[in-house]
Amino acid sequence: MQNFKHILVYAGTEQPETAVSRATTLALENKARLTLMDVVKPLPRALGMMTDVAKPDELEKLVAADRRRKLLYIAAEFSDTAVPLDVVVAIGDPATEITRQVVNDDHDLVVKTADGFSAAGRLFGSVAKSLLRPCPCPVWLLKPEIHGEFDQVLAAIDVESEDKTHTVLNRQILELAYSIAQRDNAQLHVVAAWQLWMEDSMRRHAGDDAVDSIRKDHEAKVHKTLDELLQAPFADAH
């Protein structure tokens, strides 16, 4: 996967080892730099008023120093990989601080474990959900319990958006998905969901025959767009 130059790993999770290990492997393959990051949430105002130990900002700095020591400990475990590695600890909202770090230090990939995944259906924790929209680079969320290679890779794209920004994004999603599938010898699946605008209302006013004809034409357009996107090197992977 030869795409990344500076990878950021959010290690402020219960099981950061999966993310750190995977990111280190990627950094080696890409000859990329690696940064481990943690974020300390601001001290709640009520707690700050109750303590006589230190001022709130001093307590936050103490916690941040402790988190930094933990990151350095994790980094030491990968010191023999020869990957250029740095550690960063910020104070604030995790998703906001991660995004700020990405922008300020020009990261091109964020890796973290999806702590919120559970059998009950909760896919992502609050940090992951808050991070996905504002982060300007790809975010790779890993299930903590999966440590091996991938068998199935799914690329979800939006073929109904015709503007240049979405076209470029579709291509980037396919390129990254193909790269992951190729790296792990996995099967790549591409999915594009679409719907006909106000189909039920149109059927009531225009009739089934007219709407079925429109739907058939639109489906053909979707397949044509997919075919155009799935040109080499993707042809061998779908």
C-alpha positions as MATLAB code, in Angstrom:
seq = 'MQNFKHILVYAGTEQPETAVSRATTLALENKARLTLMDVVKPLPRALGMMTDVAKPDELEKLVAADRRRKLLYIAAEFSDTAVPLDVVVAIGDPATEITRQVVNDDHDLVVKTADGFSAAGRLFGSVAKSLLRPCPCPVWLLKPEIHGEFDQVLAAIDVESEDKTHTVLNRQILELAYSIAQRDNAQLHVVAAWQLWMEDSMRRHAGDDAVDSIRKDHEAKVHKTLDELLQAPFADAH';
ca = [
       0.000    0.000    0.000;
       2.248    2.785   -1.294;
       0.116    5.835   -0.499;
       1.040    7.341    2.861;
       3.855    9.535    4.138;
       2.827   10.508    7.682;
       0.467    8.259    9.658;
      -1.265    9.309   12.871;
      -2.346    6.669   15.397;
      -4.863    7.619   18.054;
      -3.709    5.574   21.039;
      -6.185    6.931   23.567;
      -8.276    3.763   23.442;
      -8.667    0.707   25.625;
      -6.769   -1.507   23.164;
      -4.387    0.655   21.120;
      -2.045   -2.223   20.306;
      -4.016   -3.294   17.229;
      -3.919    0.186   15.705;
      -0.269    0.787   16.571;
       0.856   -2.563   15.205;
      -1.067   -2.186   11.949;
       0.069    1.401   11.495;
       3.701    0.437   12.121;
       3.502   -2.197    9.394;
       1.990    0.362    7.015;
       4.679    2.890    7.902;
       7.392    0.342    7.116;
       5.826   -0.526    3.765;
       5.358    3.115    2.842;
       8.624    4.412    4.364;
       6.366    6.776    6.274;
       6.629    8.619    9.558;
       4.432    7.558   12.464;
       2.948    9.675   15.253;
       1.223    8.259   18.329;
      -1.378   10.592   19.800;
      -3.532   10.763   22.891;
      -5.963   13.469   24.002;
      -6.795   14.455   27.569;
     -10.345   15.719   27.982;
     -10.623   18.998   29.927;
     -11.237   18.617   33.639;
     -14.976   18.962   34.437;
     -15.656   22.297   36.108;
     -17.397   20.692   39.087;
     -14.406   18.463   39.799;
     -12.046   21.388   39.449;
     -13.928   23.312   42.128;
     -13.864   20.361   44.522;
     -10.141   19.645   44.524;
      -7.483   21.394   46.560;
      -4.641   19.387   45.041;
      -3.913   21.746   42.158;
      -5.533   24.113   39.713;
      -7.530   22.483   36.886;
      -4.994   23.384   34.218;
      -2.181   22.000   36.369;
      -4.067   18.732   36.847;
      -4.653   18.480   33.122;
      -0.941   18.950   32.477;
      -0.117   16.242   35.034;
      -2.477   13.810   33.311;
      -1.062   14.793   29.908;
       2.470   14.096   31.156;
       1.354   10.675   32.376;
      -0.274    9.929   29.003;
       2.917   10.988   27.231;
       4.949    8.541   29.322;
       2.544    5.776   28.319;
       2.898    6.684   24.641;
       6.678    6.659   24.944;
       6.433    3.201   26.525;
       4.340    1.966   23.599;
       6.729    3.608   21.132;
       9.692    1.868   22.763;
       8.148   -1.504   21.906;
       8.452   -0.619   18.208;
      11.845    1.097   18.375;
      13.561   -1.757   16.537;
      11.432   -1.234   13.404;
      13.394    1.832   12.274;
      10.145    3.725   11.691;
      10.521    7.462   12.466;
       8.196    7.806   15.442;
       6.916   10.733   17.490;
       4.377   11.149   20.297;
       1.831   13.926   20.819;
      -0.547   14.611   23.700;
      -3.185   17.336   23.444;
      -5.837   18.661   25.835;
      -9.377   19.142   24.539;
     -12.069   17.314   22.614;
     -10.489   14.181   21.053;
     -12.053   14.456   17.585;
     -11.269   18.172   17.381;
      -7.670   17.765   18.540;
      -7.041   14.816   16.214;
      -8.361   16.824   13.276;
      -6.226   19.825   14.298;
      -3.153   17.569   14.484;
      -3.892   16.179   11.015;
      -4.139   19.681    9.555;
      -1.157   21.151   11.396;
       1.249   18.277   10.776;
       0.012   17.181    7.335;
      -0.995   13.613    8.202;
      -2.479   11.545    5.382;
      -3.983    8.681    7.415;
      -5.496    8.296   10.895;
      -5.617    4.818   12.446;
      -7.557    3.929   15.591;
      -9.415    1.002   17.080;
     -13.213    1.136   17.020;
     -13.781    0.740   20.744;
     -17.533    1.080   20.375;
     -17.978   -2.096   18.294;
     -20.212   -4.637   19.971;
     -22.525   -7.527   19.170;
     -25.424   -5.306   20.233;
     -25.000   -3.256   17.090;
     -23.067   -0.224   18.297;
     -20.467    0.111   15.577;
     -18.375    3.087   16.693;
     -17.611    4.962   19.874;
     -18.240    8.676   20.257;
     -14.709    9.686   19.205;
     -14.878    7.689   15.973;
     -18.307    9.043   15.037;
     -17.231   12.614   15.776;
     -13.993   12.185   13.817;
     -15.291   10.703   10.572;
     -16.916   13.862    9.204;
     -14.391   16.655    9.912;
     -11.136   14.719    9.430;
      -9.613   15.798    6.089;
      -7.726   12.535    5.534;
      -8.791    8.854    5.503;
      -9.666    7.337    8.895;
      -9.013    3.621    9.333;
     -11.063    2.092   12.179;
     -10.004   -1.384   13.269;
     -11.944   -3.874   15.346;
      -9.846   -4.554   18.465;
     -10.323   -8.317   18.283;
      -9.131   -8.710   14.687;
      -5.378   -8.905   14.407;
      -4.740  -10.756   11.161;
      -5.100   -9.952    7.512;
      -8.387   -9.053    5.849;
     -10.356  -11.615    3.833;
     -13.088   -9.334    2.491;
     -12.806   -5.626    1.653;
     -15.868   -3.500    0.882;
     -15.651   -0.162   -0.935;
     -18.829    1.942   -0.707;
     -19.049    4.744   -3.273;
     -21.635    7.308   -4.330;
     -22.140    7.148   -8.098;
     -25.076    9.548   -8.147;
     -22.954   12.571   -7.284;
     -21.527   14.010  -10.482;
     -19.413   16.881   -9.145;
     -15.631   16.668   -9.373;
     -15.103   16.453   -5.610;
     -17.201   13.295   -5.287;
     -15.690   11.797   -8.437;
     -12.201   12.219   -7.006;
     -13.348   10.830   -3.642;
     -14.874    7.753   -5.304;
     -11.584    7.125   -7.053;
      -9.602    7.504   -3.844;
     -11.890    5.075   -2.016;
     -11.457    2.502   -4.774;
      -7.701    2.963   -4.901;
      -7.326    2.495   -1.137;
      -9.708   -0.462   -1.038;
      -7.919   -2.109   -3.949;
      -4.570   -1.510   -2.298;
      -5.731   -3.128    0.960;
      -7.260   -6.090   -0.875;
      -4.130   -6.580   -2.956;
      -1.873   -6.339    0.111;
      -3.823   -8.947    2.124;
      -4.823  -11.088   -0.880;
      -8.452  -10.351   -0.032;
     -11.570  -10.235   -2.177;
     -12.721   -6.728   -3.059;
     -16.418   -5.867   -3.239;
     -17.754   -2.556   -4.541;
     -21.195   -1.334   -3.518;
     -23.122    1.659   -4.821;
     -26.550    2.354   -3.340;
     -28.997    4.454   -5.349;
     -32.650    5.303   -5.493;
     -35.016    6.965   -7.924;
     -36.117   10.395   -6.770;
     -39.664   10.356   -5.325;
     -40.392    7.002   -6.979;
     -43.607    6.270   -5.075;
     -45.081    9.689   -5.860;
     -44.103    9.441   -9.518;
     -45.770    6.022   -9.819;
     -49.019    7.462   -8.514;
     -48.957   10.347  -11.000;
     -47.125    8.959  -14.046;
     -47.935    5.236  -13.822;
     -45.778    2.149  -13.424;
     -44.764    1.814  -17.077;
     -43.302    5.311  -17.282;
     -41.483    5.018  -13.950;
     -40.154    1.532  -14.766;
     -38.684    2.956  -17.972;
     -37.042    5.819  -16.056;
     -35.758    3.388  -13.441;
     -34.252    1.150  -16.117;
     -32.483    4.107  -17.726;
     -31.158    5.274  -14.357;
     -29.920    1.796  -13.478;
     -28.071    1.655  -16.798;
     -26.477    4.999  -15.970;
     -25.342    3.679  -12.573;
     -23.767    0.605  -14.155;
     -22.055    2.769  -16.786;
     -20.577    4.988  -14.081;
     -19.393    1.937  -12.156;
     -17.804    0.462  -15.265;
     -15.945    3.715  -15.878;
     -14.656    3.764  -12.302;
     -13.668    0.109  -12.301;
     -11.071    0.447  -14.999;
      -7.538   -0.889  -14.514;
      -6.079   -1.560  -12.053;
      -9.409   -2.451  -10.455;
     -10.607   -4.799  -13.208;
      -8.771   -7.769  -11.716;
     -10.140   -7.222   -8.216;
     -13.934   -7.012   -8.550;
];
